[in-house]
Amino acid sequence: MRRSAIHFYIALMCVLVGLMLGTIGRADDHRPASAAASRSLLLATSVEVPVPRGDSPRRDQSPTELLFDLSKPAAVTLSTAAAPVARRPRVIRMEVTAYCPCSKCCGKGAHGVTASGLRVSHNSGRFVAADTTVLPFHTKLIIPGYAAEQKVEVLDRGGAIKGNRLDVFFPTHQQALEWGRRKIDVIVAD
């Protein structure tokens, strides 16, 4: 950012803070202001605002005057919320096993519904089971070698899944057996 633009923003912030605090336009010596002055109080701030001309901006441009009419209440909105910061995905080394909806993998009471309440057919059957104290429901993960490495959600949990363990869901027992058990780096994508 150019120095003149920085000066402009600093001057603008000073004016806005002064307006919010009510210090601009207040007489410090408590003498009554003239009627003309009380109707319209103008604050002039001289700042340089660079205007690009052609391919290279010139340094000899004239400053621009900014006038603020303080006789009218200013509508100033300040946001205390910071702009969202893009978080870098974190990588966790996990032991990843596979399971299917059969009674051998899920027990005799298996009825095709995940612990989050969604059917196993949700998202074309691409989801994982995790320890929800480590990875809460609906956490999005990228698991190398599973679901074409697209993001999948944590939608299930199991009694044997504790700590850094995951179970990836497959529609058939044979596919689950082919996956087996692997120690891989899992990307937490959200």
BASE-364173 format. One record per residue (C-alpha): x, y, z; residue in three letters; residue number from 1. Coordinates in Angstrom, 2 decimals, always signed. Example, Ala and Ser with C-alpha at 12.3 -4.5 7.8 and 13.67 -1.06 7.14 Angstrom:
u: +12.30	v: -4.50	w: +7.80	residuo: ALA	num: 1
u: +13.67	v: -1.06	w: +7.14	residuo: SER	num: 2
! end
This chain:
u: +0.00	v: +0.00	w: +0.00	residuo: MET	num: 1
u: +1.35	v: +3.45	w: -0.84	residuo: ARG	num: 2
u: +2.29	v: +5.81	w: +1.94	residuo: ARG	num: 3
u: -0.26	v: +8.42	w: +0.84	residuo: SER	num: 4
u: -3.06	v: +5.85	w: +0.99	residuo: ALA	num: 5
u: -1.94	v: +4.88	w: +4.49	residuo: ILE	num: 6
u: -2.01	v: +8.55	w: +5.54	residuo: HIS	num: 7
u: -5.50	v: +8.85	w: +4.10	residuo: PHE	num: 8
u: -6.79	v: +5.87	w: +6.09	residuo: TYR	num: 9
u: -5.13	v: +7.08	w: +9.29	residuo: ILE	num: 10
u: -6.73	v: +10.53	w: +8.90	residuo: ALA	num: 11
u: -10.10	v: +8.96	w: +8.16	residuo: LEU	num: 12
u: -9.90	v: +6.71	w: +11.21	residuo: MET	num: 13
u: -8.97	v: +9.69	w: +13.42	residuo: CYS	num: 14
u: -12.02	v: +11.58	w: +12.19	residuo: VAL	num: 15
u: -14.30	v: +8.58	w: +12.74	residuo: LEU	num: 16
u: -12.98	v: +7.99	w: +16.25	residuo: VAL	num: 17
u: -13.41	v: +11.68	w: +17.04	residuo: GLY	num: 18
u: -16.98	v: +11.56	w: +15.78	residuo: LEU	num: 19
u: -17.77	v: +8.49	w: +17.84	residuo: MET	num: 20
u: -16.28	v: +9.96	w: +20.99	residuo: LEU	num: 21
u: -18.00	v: +13.27	w: +20.38	residuo: GLY	num: 22
u: -14.80	v: +15.24	w: +20.74	residuo: THR	num: 23
u: -14.88	v: +16.91	w: +17.33	residuo: ILE	num: 24
u: -16.93	v: +20.10	w: +17.32	residuo: GLY	num: 25
u: -17.14	v: +20.37	w: +21.11	residuo: ARG	num: 26
u: -15.90	v: +23.66	w: +22.55	residuo: ALA	num: 27
u: -13.29	v: +22.99	w: +25.21	residuo: ASP	num: 28
u: -13.64	v: +26.45	w: +26.77	residuo: ASP	num: 29
u: -17.45	v: +26.06	w: +27.16	residuo: HIS	num: 30
u: -18.22	v: +29.37	w: +25.43	residuo: ARG	num: 31
u: -21.38	v: +29.40	w: +23.34	residuo: PRO	num: 32
u: -20.70	v: +28.97	w: +19.64	residuo: ALA	num: 33
u: -22.09	v: +31.43	w: +17.11	residuo: SER	num: 34
u: -25.35	v: +30.48	w: +15.41	residuo: ALA	num: 35
u: -23.65	v: +30.09	w: +12.04	residuo: ALA	num: 36
u: -20.95	v: +27.86	w: +13.50	residuo: ALA	num: 37
u: -23.45	v: +25.71	w: +15.36	residuo: SER	num: 38
u: -25.56	v: +25.13	w: +12.21	residuo: ARG	num: 39
u: -22.75	v: +23.78	w: +10.13	residuo: SER	num: 40
u: -19.35	v: +22.77	w: +11.37	residuo: LEU	num: 41
u: -17.01	v: +21.55	w: +8.70	residuo: LEU	num: 42
u: -13.84	v: +19.63	w: +9.22	residuo: LEU	num: 43
u: -11.36	v: +19.72	w: +6.38	residuo: ALA	num: 44
u: -8.59	v: +17.18	w: +6.14	residuo: THR	num: 45
u: -6.00	v: +17.40	w: +3.45	residuo: SER	num: 46
u: -4.67	v: +14.07	w: +2.24	residuo: VAL	num: 47
u: -2.99	v: +12.88	w: -0.89	residuo: GLU	num: 48
u: -5.01	v: +10.39	w: -2.87	residuo: VAL	num: 49
u: -2.97	v: +8.91	w: -5.71	residuo: PRO	num: 50
u: -4.80	v: +8.61	w: -9.00	residuo: VAL	num: 51
u: -3.07	v: +6.32	w: -11.49	residuo: PRO	num: 52
u: -2.49	v: +7.91	w: -14.87	residuo: ARG	num: 53
u: -1.41	v: +5.62	w: -17.64	residuo: GLY	num: 54
u: +0.95	v: +2.85	w: -16.64	residuo: ASP	num: 55
u: +2.83	v: +4.71	w: -13.89	residuo: SER	num: 56
u: +1.32	v: +6.92	w: -11.19	residuo: PRO	num: 57
u: +2.84	v: +10.38	w: -10.75	residuo: ARG	num: 58
u: +4.03	v: +11.73	w: -7.42	residuo: ARG	num: 59
u: +3.21	v: +15.38	w: -8.17	residuo: ASP	num: 60
u: -0.54	v: +15.01	w: -7.93	residuo: GLN	num: 61
u: -2.46	v: +17.56	w: -5.92	residuo: SER	num: 62
u: -3.99	v: +16.65	w: -2.56	residuo: PRO	num: 63
u: -7.72	v: +16.11	w: -2.28	residuo: THR	num: 64
u: -9.82	v: +17.88	w: +0.33	residuo: GLU	num: 65
u: -12.29	v: +15.81	w: +2.32	residuo: LEU	num: 66
u: -15.10	v: +17.72	w: +4.00	residuo: LEU	num: 67
u: -17.30	v: +16.31	w: +6.72	residuo: PHE	num: 68
u: -20.46	v: +18.13	w: +7.77	residuo: ASP	num: 69
u: -20.71	v: +17.61	w: +11.52	residuo: LEU	num: 70
u: -24.06	v: +19.38	w: +11.92	residuo: SER	num: 71
u: -25.81	v: +16.18	w: +10.84	residuo: LYS	num: 72
u: -25.44	v: +12.99	w: +12.87	residuo: PRO	num: 73
u: -23.02	v: +10.62	w: +11.24	residuo: ALA	num: 74
u: -24.03	v: +7.02	w: +10.79	residuo: ALA	num: 75
u: -20.95	v: +5.02	w: +11.65	residuo: VAL	num: 76
u: -20.97	v: +1.27	w: +11.89	residuo: THR	num: 77
u: -18.01	v: -0.50	w: +13.36	residuo: LEU	num: 78
u: -17.72	v: -4.24	w: +13.21	residuo: SER	num: 79
u: -16.03	v: -6.03	w: +16.07	residuo: THR	num: 80
u: -16.03	v: -9.32	w: +14.20	residuo: ALA	num: 81
u: -12.76	v: -10.08	w: +12.52	residuo: ALA	num: 82
u: -12.73	v: -11.16	w: +8.92	residuo: ALA	num: 83
u: -12.81	v: -14.93	w: +8.61	residuo: PRO	num: 84
u: -9.36	v: -16.35	w: +8.53	residuo: VAL	num: 85
u: -8.78	v: -19.31	w: +6.29	residuo: ALA	num: 86
u: -7.47	v: -22.08	w: +8.47	residuo: ARG	num: 87
u: -4.89	v: -24.42	w: +7.14	residuo: ARG	num: 88
u: -6.08	v: -28.01	w: +7.12	residuo: PRO	num: 89
u: -4.53	v: -30.10	w: +9.83	residuo: ARG	num: 90
u: -3.21	v: -33.61	w: +9.32	residuo: VAL	num: 91
u: -3.71	v: -36.39	w: +11.84	residuo: ILE	num: 92
u: -2.06	v: -39.82	w: +11.67	residuo: ARG	num: 93
u: -4.88	v: -42.30	w: +12.22	residuo: MET	num: 94
u: -5.56	v: -46.00	w: +12.20	residuo: GLU	num: 95
u: -8.30	v: -46.44	w: +9.61	residuo: VAL	num: 96
u: -10.34	v: -49.63	w: +9.33	residuo: THR	num: 97
u: -13.33	v: -50.40	w: +7.15	residuo: ALA	num: 98
u: -16.84	v: -51.57	w: +7.96	residuo: TYR	num: 99
u: -20.15	v: -52.26	w: +6.23	residuo: CYS	num: 100
u: -23.79	v: -52.39	w: +7.38	residuo: PRO	num: 101
u: -23.78	v: -56.18	w: +7.90	residuo: CYS	num: 102
u: -24.43	v: -57.77	w: +11.28	residuo: SER	num: 103
u: -20.82	v: -59.02	w: +11.38	residuo: LYS	num: 104
u: -19.48	v: -55.42	w: +11.29	residuo: CYS	num: 105
u: -22.30	v: -53.59	w: +13.09	residuo: CYS	num: 106
u: -23.83	v: -56.23	w: +15.32	residuo: GLY	num: 107
u: -27.20	v: -57.98	w: +15.32	residuo: LYS	num: 108
u: -29.18	v: -54.75	w: +15.88	residuo: GLY	num: 109
u: -27.88	v: -52.99	w: +12.76	residuo: ALA	num: 110
u: -30.72	v: -51.25	w: +10.93	residuo: HIS	num: 111
u: -28.97	v: -48.97	w: +8.41	residuo: GLY	num: 112
u: -29.00	v: -45.72	w: +10.40	residuo: VAL	num: 113
u: -25.86	v: -43.92	w: +11.59	residuo: THR	num: 114
u: -25.36	v: -42.54	w: +15.10	residuo: ALA	num: 115
u: -25.99	v: -39.05	w: +13.70	residuo: SER	num: 116
u: -29.47	v: -40.20	w: +12.58	residuo: GLY	num: 117
u: -28.76	v: -40.35	w: +8.83	residuo: LEU	num: 118
u: -29.24	v: -43.48	w: +6.74	residuo: ARG	num: 119
u: -26.15	v: -45.32	w: +5.50	residuo: VAL	num: 120
u: -27.17	v: -44.39	w: +1.96	residuo: SER	num: 121
u: -26.55	v: -40.69	w: +2.76	residuo: HIS	num: 122
u: -23.90	v: -39.13	w: +0.47	residuo: ASN	num: 123
u: -23.90	v: -42.34	w: -1.61	residuo: SER	num: 124
u: -22.64	v: -44.28	w: +1.40	residuo: GLY	num: 125
u: -19.44	v: -42.23	w: +1.75	residuo: ARG	num: 126
u: -18.89	v: -41.32	w: +5.40	residuo: PHE	num: 127
u: -16.80	v: -42.32	w: +8.38	residuo: VAL	num: 128
u: -17.22	v: -43.30	w: +12.01	residuo: ALA	num: 129
u: -14.96	v: -41.58	w: +14.56	residuo: ALA	num: 130
u: -14.51	v: -40.86	w: +18.23	residuo: ASP	num: 131
u: -16.74	v: -37.77	w: +18.39	residuo: THR	num: 132
u: -14.70	v: -36.33	w: +21.26	residuo: THR	num: 133
u: -11.78	v: -36.10	w: +18.82	residuo: VAL	num: 134
u: -13.72	v: -35.41	w: +15.59	residuo: LEU	num: 135
u: -17.32	v: -34.25	w: +16.18	residuo: PRO	num: 136
u: -20.22	v: -35.19	w: +13.91	residuo: PHE	num: 137
u: -20.15	v: -33.45	w: +10.49	residuo: HIS	num: 138
u: -16.39	v: -32.82	w: +10.60	residuo: THR	num: 139
u: -15.15	v: -33.03	w: +7.02	residuo: LYS	num: 140
u: -12.17	v: -35.25	w: +6.28	residuo: LEU	num: 141
u: -10.10	v: -36.20	w: +3.28	residuo: ILE	num: 142
u: -8.90	v: -39.79	w: +3.52	residuo: ILE	num: 143
u: -6.31	v: -40.90	w: +0.98	residuo: PRO	num: 144
u: -7.63	v: -43.87	w: -1.02	residuo: GLY	num: 145
u: -11.26	v: -43.47	w: +0.10	residuo: TYR	num: 146
u: -14.19	v: -41.84	w: -1.77	residuo: ALA	num: 147
u: -11.94	v: -40.61	w: -4.59	residuo: ALA	num: 148
u: -10.27	v: -38.41	w: -1.96	residuo: GLU	num: 149
u: -13.32	v: -36.15	w: -1.78	residuo: GLN	num: 150
u: -14.39	v: -34.65	w: +1.55	residuo: LYS	num: 151
u: -16.44	v: -37.04	w: +3.68	residuo: VAL	num: 152
u: -18.22	v: -36.34	w: +6.97	residuo: GLU	num: 153
u: -18.08	v: -37.98	w: +10.35	residuo: VAL	num: 154
u: -21.61	v: -39.37	w: +10.62	residuo: LEU	num: 155
u: -21.16	v: -42.44	w: +12.84	residuo: ASP	num: 156
u: -19.34	v: -43.62	w: +15.93	residuo: ARG	num: 157
u: -18.69	v: -46.97	w: +17.53	residuo: GLY	num: 158
u: -17.76	v: -48.46	w: +20.87	residuo: GLY	num: 159
u: -14.33	v: -49.62	w: +19.67	residuo: ALA	num: 160
u: -13.46	v: -46.31	w: +17.98	residuo: ILE	num: 161
u: -11.40	v: -44.36	w: +20.50	residuo: LYS	num: 162
u: -8.80	v: -41.65	w: +19.98	residuo: GLY	num: 163
u: -7.13	v: -41.42	w: +16.60	residuo: ASN	num: 164
u: -9.09	v: -44.21	w: +14.96	residuo: ARG	num: 165
u: -11.55	v: -44.06	w: +12.06	residuo: LEU	num: 166
u: -13.85	v: -46.54	w: +10.38	residuo: ASP	num: 167
u: -14.60	v: -45.86	w: +6.72	residuo: VAL	num: 168
u: -17.95	v: -47.14	w: +5.45	residuo: PHE	num: 169
u: -18.31	v: -49.44	w: +2.45	residuo: PHE	num: 170
u: -21.61	v: -50.84	w: +1.13	residuo: PRO	num: 171
u: -20.40	v: -54.47	w: +1.03	residuo: THR	num: 172
u: -18.43	v: -56.66	w: +3.40	residuo: HIS	num: 173
u: -16.06	v: -57.67	w: +0.58	residuo: GLN	num: 174
u: -15.11	v: -54.00	w: -0.08	residuo: GLN	num: 175
u: -14.52	v: -53.51	w: +3.65	residuo: ALA	num: 176
u: -12.24	v: -56.56	w: +3.74	residuo: LEU	num: 177
u: -10.28	v: -55.26	w: +0.73	residuo: GLU	num: 178
u: -9.61	v: -51.97	w: +2.55	residuo: TRP	num: 179
u: -8.57	v: -53.77	w: +5.73	residuo: GLY	num: 180
u: -6.68	v: -51.69	w: +8.29	residuo: ARG	num: 181
u: -4.25	v: -48.89	w: +7.45	residuo: ARG	num: 182
u: -2.28	v: -46.23	w: +9.29	residuo: LYS	num: 183
u: -2.55	v: -43.11	w: +7.14	residuo: ILE	num: 184
u: -2.47	v: -39.34	w: +7.39	residuo: ASP	num: 185
u: -6.02	v: -37.96	w: +7.39	residuo: VAL	num: 186
u: -6.69	v: -34.33	w: +6.49	residuo: ILE	num: 187
u: -9.22	v: -32.46	w: +8.64	residuo: VAL	num: 188
u: -10.67	v: -30.16	w: +5.97	residuo: ALA	num: 189
u: -13.00	v: -27.87	w: +7.91	residuo: ASP	num: 190
! end
